[in-house]
Amino acid sequence: MALVAHLAELTEKHRVLKRKIENEVARPGSDDLEIHRLKVEKLKIKDEIARLQDGGVRH
């Protein structure tokens, strides 16, 4: 059950980052470096979710 809870937590963090990116992009004078940082963080979370869902197996 811990894995399911961890995946749910990561999924929520991914969703929050997606919303932050959307808000930053929509803001006039948005900060490109901040957008990039958020996207990198979001990608790391996505990769972690995929790794956990695959059982840690890399192809």
PDB file with SEQRES, HELIX, SHEET and CRYST1 records, atoms N, CA, C and O in Angstrom:
SEQRES   1 A   59  MET ALA LEU VAL ALA HIS LEU ALA GLU LEU THR GLU LYS          
SEQRES   2 A   59  HIS ARG VAL LEU LYS ARG LYS ILE GLU ASN GLU VAL ALA          
SEQRES   3 A   59  ARG PRO GLY SER ASP ASP LEU GLU ILE HIS ARG LEU LYS          
SEQRES   4 A   59  VAL GLU LYS LEU LYS ILE LYS ASP GLU ILE ALA ARG LEU          
SEQRES   5 A   59  GLN ASP GLY GLY VAL ARG HIS                                  
HELIX    1 AA1 ALA A    2  ALA A   26  1                                  25    
HELIX    2 AA2 ASP A   32  GLN A   53  1                                  22    
CRYST1    1.000    1.000    1.000  90.00  90.00  90.00 P 1           1          
ATOM      1  N   MET A   1       0.826  -1.206   0.000  1.00  0.00           N  
ATOM      2  CA  MET A   1       0.000   0.000   0.000  1.00  0.00           C  
ATOM      3  C   MET A   1       0.863   1.260   0.000  1.00  0.00           C  
ATOM      4  O   MET A   1       0.419   2.306  -0.472  1.00  0.00           O  
ATOM      5  N   ALA A   2       2.077   1.181   0.516  1.00  0.00           N  
ATOM      6  CA  ALA A   2       2.954   2.344   0.557  1.00  0.00           C  
ATOM      7  C   ALA A   2       3.282   2.826  -0.851  1.00  0.00           C  
ATOM      8  O   ALA A   2       3.392   4.029  -1.092  1.00  0.00           O  
ATOM      9  N   LEU A   3       3.436   1.888  -1.777  1.00  0.00           N  
ATOM     10  CA  LEU A   3       3.736   2.259  -3.158  1.00  0.00           C  
ATOM     11  C   LEU A   3       2.587   3.047  -3.769  1.00  0.00           C  
ATOM     12  O   LEU A   3       2.804   4.043  -4.460  1.00  0.00           O  
ATOM     13  N   VAL A   4       1.373   2.599  -3.513  1.00  0.00           N  
ATOM     14  CA  VAL A   4       0.196   3.300  -4.046  1.00  0.00           C  
ATOM     15  C   VAL A   4       0.128   4.719  -3.491  1.00  0.00           C  
ATOM     16  O   VAL A   4      -0.158   5.664  -4.227  1.00  0.00           O  
ATOM     17  N   ALA A   5       0.388   4.866  -2.210  1.00  0.00           N  
ATOM     18  CA  ALA A   5       0.361   6.196  -1.592  1.00  0.00           C  
ATOM     19  C   ALA A   5       1.466   7.081  -2.162  1.00  0.00           C  
ATOM     20  O   ALA A   5       1.253   8.268  -2.411  1.00  0.00           O  
ATOM     21  N   HIS A   6       2.642   6.501  -2.365  1.00  0.00           N  
ATOM     22  CA  HIS A   6       3.758   7.270  -2.924  1.00  0.00           C  
ATOM     23  C   HIS A   6       3.440   7.709  -4.357  1.00  0.00           C  
ATOM     24  O   HIS A   6       3.710   8.849  -4.737  1.00  0.00           O  
ATOM     25  N   LEU A   7       2.870   6.806  -5.142  1.00  0.00           N  
ATOM     26  CA  LEU A   7       2.482   7.161  -6.516  1.00  0.00           C  
ATOM     27  C   LEU A   7       1.427   8.267  -6.520  1.00  0.00           C  
ATOM     28  O   LEU A   7       1.479   9.175  -7.349  1.00  0.00           O  
ATOM     29  N   ALA A   8       0.483   8.190  -5.604  1.00  0.00           N  
ATOM     30  CA  ALA A   8      -0.548   9.230  -5.512  1.00  0.00           C  
ATOM     31  C   ALA A   8       0.074  10.576  -5.157  1.00  0.00           C  
ATOM     32  O   ALA A   8      -0.315  11.610  -5.701  1.00  0.00           O  
ATOM     33  N   GLU A   9       1.040  10.558  -4.243  1.00  0.00           N  
ATOM     34  CA  GLU A   9       1.727  11.798  -3.847  1.00  0.00           C  
ATOM     35  C   GLU A   9       2.505  12.379  -5.022  1.00  0.00           C  
ATOM     36  O   GLU A   9       2.455  13.585  -5.265  1.00  0.00           O  
ATOM     37  N   LEU A  10       3.222  11.529  -5.748  1.00  0.00           N  
ATOM     38  CA  LEU A  10       3.977  11.999  -6.912  1.00  0.00           C  
ATOM     39  C   LEU A  10       3.049  12.536  -7.996  1.00  0.00           C  
ATOM     40  O   LEU A  10       3.343  13.551  -8.627  1.00  0.00           O  
ATOM     41  N   THR A  11       1.942  11.860  -8.207  1.00  0.00           N  
ATOM     42  CA  THR A  11       0.968  12.303  -9.210  1.00  0.00           C  
ATOM     43  C   THR A  11       0.409  13.676  -8.855  1.00  0.00           C  
ATOM     44  O   THR A  11       0.223  14.522  -9.729  1.00  0.00           O  
ATOM     45  N   GLU A  12       0.144  13.891  -7.572  1.00  0.00           N  
ATOM     46  CA  GLU A  12      -0.356  15.200  -7.120  1.00  0.00           C  
ATOM     47  C   GLU A  12       0.705  16.278  -7.321  1.00  0.00           C  
ATOM     48  O   GLU A  12       0.390  17.380  -7.771  1.00  0.00           O  
ATOM     49  N   LYS A  13       1.964  15.969  -6.990  1.00  0.00           N  
ATOM     50  CA  LYS A  13       3.045  16.936  -7.206  1.00  0.00           C  
ATOM     51  C   LYS A  13       3.173  17.269  -8.686  1.00  0.00           C  
ATOM     52  O   LYS A  13       3.404  18.425  -9.042  1.00  0.00           O  
ATOM     53  N   HIS A  14       3.026  16.270  -9.552  1.00  0.00           N  
ATOM     54  CA  HIS A  14       3.101  16.470 -11.000  1.00  0.00           C  
ATOM     55  C   HIS A  14       1.982  17.404 -11.457  1.00  0.00           C  
ATOM     56  O   HIS A  14       2.202  18.307 -12.263  1.00  0.00           O  
ATOM     57  N   ARG A  15       0.782  17.175 -10.931  1.00  0.00           N  
ATOM     58  CA  ARG A  15      -0.377  18.000 -11.285  1.00  0.00           C  
ATOM     59  C   ARG A  15      -0.174  19.445 -10.837  1.00  0.00           C  
ATOM     60  O   ARG A  15      -0.491  20.378 -11.575  1.00  0.00           O  
ATOM     61  N   VAL A  16       0.353  19.628  -9.630  1.00  0.00           N  
ATOM     62  CA  VAL A  16       0.599  20.978  -9.096  1.00  0.00           C  
ATOM     63  C   VAL A  16       1.642  21.702  -9.948  1.00  0.00           C  
ATOM     64  O   VAL A  16       1.487  22.882 -10.261  1.00  0.00           O  
ATOM     65  N   LEU A  17       2.700  20.986 -10.319  1.00  0.00           N  
ATOM     66  CA  LEU A  17       3.732  21.605 -11.162  1.00  0.00           C  
ATOM     67  C   LEU A  17       3.170  21.992 -12.528  1.00  0.00           C  
ATOM     68  O   LEU A  17       3.504  23.046 -13.068  1.00  0.00           O  
ATOM     69  N   LYS A  18       2.316  21.134 -13.079  1.00  0.00           N  
ATOM     70  CA  LYS A  18       1.691  21.449 -14.368  1.00  0.00           C  
ATOM     71  C   LYS A  18       0.907  22.752 -14.266  1.00  0.00           C  
ATOM     72  O   LYS A  18       0.980  23.602 -15.154  1.00  0.00           O  
ATOM     73  N   ARG A  19       0.165  22.900 -13.188  1.00  0.00           N  
ATOM     74  CA  ARG A  19      -0.622  24.129 -12.985  1.00  0.00           C  
ATOM     75  C   ARG A  19       0.293  25.341 -12.801  1.00  0.00           C  
ATOM     76  O   ARG A  19       0.008  26.415 -13.332  1.00  0.00           O  
ATOM     77  N   LYS A  20       1.387  25.179 -12.055  1.00  0.00           N  
ATOM     78  CA  LYS A  20       2.337  26.291 -11.857  1.00  0.00           C  
ATOM     79  C   LYS A  20       2.941  26.717 -13.192  1.00  0.00           C  
ATOM     80  O   LYS A  20       3.093  27.910 -13.458  1.00  0.00           O  
ATOM     81  N   ILE A  21       3.282  25.744 -14.027  1.00  0.00           N  
ATOM     82  CA  ILE A  21       3.855  26.052 -15.344  1.00  0.00           C  
ATOM     83  C   ILE A  21       2.838  26.806 -16.184  1.00  0.00           C  
ATOM     84  O   ILE A  21       3.168  27.818 -16.802  1.00  0.00           O  
ATOM     85  N   GLU A  22       1.604  26.318 -16.211  1.00  0.00           N  
ATOM     86  CA  GLU A  22       0.552  26.985 -16.983  1.00  0.00           C  
ATOM     87  C   GLU A  22       0.352  28.414 -16.509  1.00  0.00           C  
ATOM     88  O   GLU A  22       0.203  29.325 -17.323  1.00  0.00           O  
ATOM     89  N   ASN A  23       0.349  28.617 -15.186  1.00  0.00           N  
ATOM     90  CA  ASN A  23       0.169  29.968 -14.637  1.00  0.00           C  
ATOM     91  C   ASN A  23       1.339  30.874 -14.986  1.00  0.00           C  
ATOM     92  O   ASN A  23       1.143  32.045 -15.313  1.00  0.00           O  
ATOM     93  N   GLU A  24       2.545  30.344 -14.918  1.00  0.00           N  
ATOM     94  CA  GLU A  24       3.731  31.151 -15.217  1.00  0.00           C  
ATOM     95  C   GLU A  24       3.765  31.526 -16.699  1.00  0.00           C  
ATOM     96  O   GLU A  24       4.100  32.659 -17.045  1.00  0.00           O  
ATOM     97  N   VAL A  25       3.421  30.582 -17.569  1.00  0.00           N  
ATOM     98  CA  VAL A  25       3.422  30.856 -19.010  1.00  0.00           C  
ATOM     99  C   VAL A  25       2.373  31.921 -19.354  1.00  0.00           C  
ATOM    100  O   VAL A  25       2.596  32.757 -20.230  1.00  0.00           O  
ATOM    101  N   ALA A  26       1.249  31.883 -18.671  1.00  0.00           N  
ATOM    102  CA  ALA A  26       0.161  32.822 -18.960  1.00  0.00           C  
ATOM    103  C   ALA A  26       0.438  34.222 -18.414  1.00  0.00           C  
ATOM    104  O   ALA A  26      -0.198  35.189 -18.832  1.00  0.00           O  
ATOM    105  N   ARG A  27       1.377  34.332 -17.488  1.00  0.00           N  
ATOM    106  CA  ARG A  27       1.668  35.609 -16.848  1.00  0.00           C  
ATOM    107  C   ARG A  27       2.507  36.489 -17.781  1.00  0.00           C  
ATOM    108  O   ARG A  27       3.504  36.030 -18.337  1.00  0.00           O  
ATOM    109  N   PRO A  28       2.103  37.746 -17.949  1.00  0.00           N  
ATOM    110  CA  PRO A  28       2.932  38.650 -18.749  1.00  0.00           C  
ATOM    111  C   PRO A  28       4.314  38.801 -18.113  1.00  0.00           C  
ATOM    112  O   PRO A  28       4.436  38.930 -16.895  1.00  0.00           O  
ATOM    113  N   GLY A  29       5.332  38.783 -18.936  1.00  0.00           N  
ATOM    114  CA  GLY A  29       6.687  38.907 -18.429  1.00  0.00           C  
ATOM    115  C   GLY A  29       7.137  37.670 -17.668  1.00  0.00           C  
ATOM    116  O   GLY A  29       7.900  37.760 -16.707  1.00  0.00           O  
ATOM    117  N   SER A  30       6.656  36.515 -18.108  1.00  0.00           N  
ATOM    118  CA  SER A  30       6.984  35.269 -17.415  1.00  0.00           C  
ATOM    119  C   SER A  30       8.493  35.027 -17.405  1.00  0.00           C  
ATOM    120  O   SER A  30       9.218  35.480 -18.291  1.00  0.00           O  
ATOM    121  N   ASP A  31       8.937  34.318 -16.404  1.00  0.00           N  
ATOM    122  CA  ASP A  31      10.350  34.035 -16.185  1.00  0.00           C  
ATOM    123  C   ASP A  31      10.708  32.712 -16.864  1.00  0.00           C  
ATOM    124  O   ASP A  31      10.333  31.641 -16.384  1.00  0.00           O  
ATOM    125  N   ASP A  32      11.437  32.791 -17.984  1.00  0.00           N  
ATOM    126  CA  ASP A  32      11.789  31.589 -18.745  1.00  0.00           C  
ATOM    127  C   ASP A  32      12.630  30.614 -17.934  1.00  0.00           C  
ATOM    128  O   ASP A  32      12.471  29.402 -18.076  1.00  0.00           O  
ATOM    129  N   LEU A  33      13.511  31.113 -17.095  1.00  0.00           N  
ATOM    130  CA  LEU A  33      14.340  30.238 -16.269  1.00  0.00           C  
ATOM    131  C   LEU A  33      13.494  29.487 -15.244  1.00  0.00           C  
ATOM    132  O   LEU A  33      13.735  28.309 -14.982  1.00  0.00           O  
ATOM    133  N   GLU A  34      12.522  30.153 -14.674  1.00  0.00           N  
ATOM    134  CA  GLU A  34      11.625  29.513 -13.711  1.00  0.00           C  
ATOM    135  C   GLU A  34      10.774  28.457 -14.413  1.00  0.00           C  
ATOM    136  O   GLU A  34      10.563  27.369 -13.878  1.00  0.00           O  
ATOM    137  N   ILE A  35      10.292  28.774 -15.598  1.00  0.00           N  
ATOM    138  CA  ILE A  35       9.499  27.807 -16.369  1.00  0.00           C  
ATOM    139  C   ILE A  35      10.345  26.576 -16.666  1.00  0.00           C  
ATOM    140  O   ILE A  35       9.874  25.448 -16.525  1.00  0.00           O  
ATOM    141  N   HIS A  36      11.581  26.788 -17.075  1.00  0.00           N  
ATOM    142  CA  HIS A  36      12.482  25.668 -17.363  1.00  0.00           C  
ATOM    143  C   HIS A  36      12.724  24.826 -16.109  1.00  0.00           C  
ATOM    144  O   HIS A  36      12.682  23.597 -16.173  1.00  0.00           O  
ATOM    145  N   ARG A  37      12.975  25.470 -14.981  1.00  0.00           N  
ATOM    146  CA  ARG A  37      13.207  24.759 -13.732  1.00  0.00           C  
ATOM    147  C   ARG A  37      11.999  23.910 -13.347  1.00  0.00           C  
ATOM    148  O   ARG A  37      12.145  22.762 -12.930  1.00  0.00           O  
ATOM    149  N   LEU A  38      10.801  24.488 -13.490  1.00  0.00           N  
ATOM    150  CA  LEU A  38       9.578  23.757 -13.167  1.00  0.00           C  
ATOM    151  C   LEU A  38       9.379  22.566 -14.104  1.00  0.00           C  
ATOM    152  O   LEU A  38       8.957  21.493 -13.670  1.00  0.00           O  
ATOM    153  N   LYS A  39       9.685  22.759 -15.391  1.00  0.00           N  
ATOM    154  CA  LYS A  39       9.536  21.669 -16.352  1.00  0.00           C  
ATOM    155  C   LYS A  39      10.505  20.526 -16.079  1.00  0.00           C  
ATOM    156  O   LYS A  39      10.150  19.356 -16.220  1.00  0.00           O  
ATOM    157  N   VAL A  40      11.726  20.866 -15.690  1.00  0.00           N  
ATOM    158  CA  VAL A  40      12.710  19.834 -15.353  1.00  0.00           C  
ATOM    159  C   VAL A  40      12.246  19.048 -14.129  1.00  0.00           C  
ATOM    160  O   VAL A  40      12.329  17.820 -14.101  1.00  0.00           O  
ATOM    161  N   GLU A  41      11.762  19.760 -13.127  1.00  0.00           N  
ATOM    162  CA  GLU A  41      11.262  19.099 -11.919  1.00  0.00           C  
ATOM    163  C   GLU A  41      10.074  18.199 -12.248  1.00  0.00           C  
ATOM    164  O   GLU A  41       9.977  17.080 -11.743  1.00  0.00           O  
ATOM    165  N   LYS A  42       9.168  18.695 -13.100  1.00  0.00           N  
ATOM    166  CA  LYS A  42       7.995  17.914 -13.502  1.00  0.00           C  
ATOM    167  C   LYS A  42       8.418  16.651 -14.247  1.00  0.00           C  
ATOM    168  O   LYS A  42       7.841  15.584 -14.033  1.00  0.00           O  
ATOM    169  N   LEU A  43       9.413  16.761 -15.116  1.00  0.00           N  
ATOM    170  CA  LEU A  43       9.901  15.608 -15.868  1.00  0.00           C  
ATOM    171  C   LEU A  43      10.533  14.573 -14.942  1.00  0.00           C  
ATOM    172  O   LEU A  43      10.345  13.372 -15.135  1.00  0.00           O  
ATOM    173  N   LYS A  44      11.280  15.031 -13.942  1.00  0.00           N  
ATOM    174  CA  LYS A  44      11.885  14.099 -12.979  1.00  0.00           C  
ATOM    175  C   LYS A  44      10.801  13.323 -12.241  1.00  0.00           C  
ATOM    176  O   LYS A  44      10.938  12.121 -12.014  1.00  0.00           O  
ATOM    177  N   ILE A  45       9.730  14.007 -11.870  1.00  0.00           N  
ATOM    178  CA  ILE A  45       8.624  13.335 -11.179  1.00  0.00           C  
ATOM    179  C   ILE A  45       7.944  12.344 -12.115  1.00  0.00           C  
ATOM    180  O   ILE A  45       7.603  11.234 -11.707  1.00  0.00           O  
ATOM    181  N   LYS A  46       7.749  12.742 -13.364  1.00  0.00           N  
ATOM    182  CA  LYS A  46       7.133  11.838 -14.342  1.00  0.00           C  
ATOM    183  C   LYS A  46       7.982  10.582 -14.525  1.00  0.00           C  
ATOM    184  O   LYS A  46       7.453   9.472 -14.581  1.00  0.00           O  
ATOM    185  N   ASP A  47       9.286  10.759 -14.617  1.00  0.00           N  
ATOM    186  CA  ASP A  47      10.192   9.617 -14.755  1.00  0.00           C  
ATOM    187  C   ASP A  47      10.126   8.710 -13.526  1.00  0.00           C  
ATOM    188  O   ASP A  47      10.134   7.486 -13.656  1.00  0.00           O  
ATOM    189  N   GLU A  48      10.060   9.301 -12.344  1.00  0.00           N  
ATOM    190  CA  GLU A  48       9.964   8.518 -11.111  1.00  0.00           C  
ATOM    191  C   GLU A  48       8.656   7.727 -11.074  1.00  0.00           C  
ATOM    192  O   GLU A  48       8.648   6.565 -10.667  1.00  0.00           O  
ATOM    193  N   ILE A  49       7.556   8.343 -11.492  1.00  0.00           N  
ATOM    194  CA  ILE A  49       6.267   7.648 -11.553  1.00  0.00           C  
ATOM    195  C   ILE A  49       6.363   6.459 -12.503  1.00  0.00           C  
ATOM    196  O   ILE A  49       5.929   5.356 -12.170  1.00  0.00           O  
ATOM    197  N   ALA A  50       6.930   6.684 -13.684  1.00  0.00           N  
ATOM    198  CA  ALA A  50       7.063   5.606 -14.668  1.00  0.00           C  
ATOM    199  C   ALA A  50       7.939   4.484 -14.135  1.00  0.00           C  
ATOM    200  O   ALA A  50       7.627   3.309 -14.328  1.00  0.00           O  
ATOM    201  N   ARG A  51       9.026   4.835 -13.469  1.00  0.00           N  
ATOM    202  CA  ARG A  51       9.934   3.829 -12.916  1.00  0.00           C  
ATOM    203  C   ARG A  51       9.222   2.974 -11.864  1.00  0.00           C  
ATOM    204  O   ARG A  51       9.363   1.751 -11.847  1.00  0.00           O  
ATOM    205  N   LEU A  52       8.471   3.619 -11.005  1.00  0.00           N  
ATOM    206  CA  LEU A  52       7.756   2.884  -9.957  1.00  0.00           C  
ATOM    207  C   LEU A  52       6.651   2.017 -10.545  1.00  0.00           C  
ATOM    208  O   LEU A  52       6.434   0.895 -10.089  1.00  0.00           O  
ATOM    209  N   GLN A  53       5.949   2.529 -11.558  1.00  0.00           N  
ATOM    210  CA  GLN A  53       4.887   1.751 -12.182  1.00  0.00           C  
ATOM    211  C   GLN A  53       5.438   0.545 -12.940  1.00  0.00           C  
ATOM    212  O   GLN A  53       4.769  -0.483 -13.043  1.00  0.00           O  
ATOM    213  N   ASP A  54       6.643   0.667 -13.467  1.00  0.00           N  
ATOM    214  CA  ASP A  54       7.278  -0.441 -14.193  1.00  0.00           C  
ATOM    215  C   ASP A  54       7.981  -1.396 -13.237  1.00  0.00           C  
ATOM    216  O   ASP A  54       8.571  -2.381 -13.680  1.00  0.00           O  
ATOM    217  N   GLY A  55       7.931  -1.130 -11.959  1.00  0.00           N  
ATOM    218  CA  GLY A  55       8.595  -1.980 -10.993  1.00  0.00           C  
ATOM    219  C   GLY A  55      10.093  -1.784 -10.970  1.00  0.00           C  
ATOM    220  O   GLY A  55      10.832  -2.667 -10.534  1.00  0.00           O  
ATOM    221  N   GLY A  56      10.546  -0.636 -11.434  1.00  0.00           N  
ATOM    222  CA  GLY A  56      11.980  -0.347 -11.427  1.00  0.00           C  
ATOM    223  C   GLY A  56      12.753  -0.978 -12.563  1.00  0.00           C  
ATOM    224  O   GLY A  56      13.981  -0.897 -12.596  1.00  0.00           O  
ATOM    225  N   VAL A  57      12.057  -1.606 -13.498  1.00  0.00           N  
ATOM    226  CA  VAL A  57      12.727  -2.263 -14.629  1.00  0.00           C  
ATOM    227  C   VAL A  57      13.016  -1.241 -15.717  1.00  0.00           C  
ATOM    228  O   VAL A  57      12.126  -0.511 -16.152  1.00  0.00           O  
ATOM    229  N   ARG A  58      14.272  -1.199 -16.151  1.00  0.00           N  
ATOM    230  CA  ARG A  58      14.676  -0.306 -17.258  1.00  0.00           C  
ATOM    231  C   ARG A  58      14.866  -1.122 -18.511  1.00  0.00           C  
ATOM    232  O   ARG A  58      15.424  -2.218 -18.458  1.00  0.00           O  
ATOM    233  N   HIS A  59      14.411  -0.605 -19.645  1.00  0.00           N  
ATOM    234  CA  HIS A  59      14.569  -1.311 -20.924  1.00  0.00           C  
ATOM    235  C   HIS A  59      15.691  -0.717 -21.709  1.00  0.00           C  
ATOM    236  O   HIS A  59      15.981  -1.175 -22.815  1.00  0.00           O  
TER     237      HIS A  59                                                      
END                                                                             
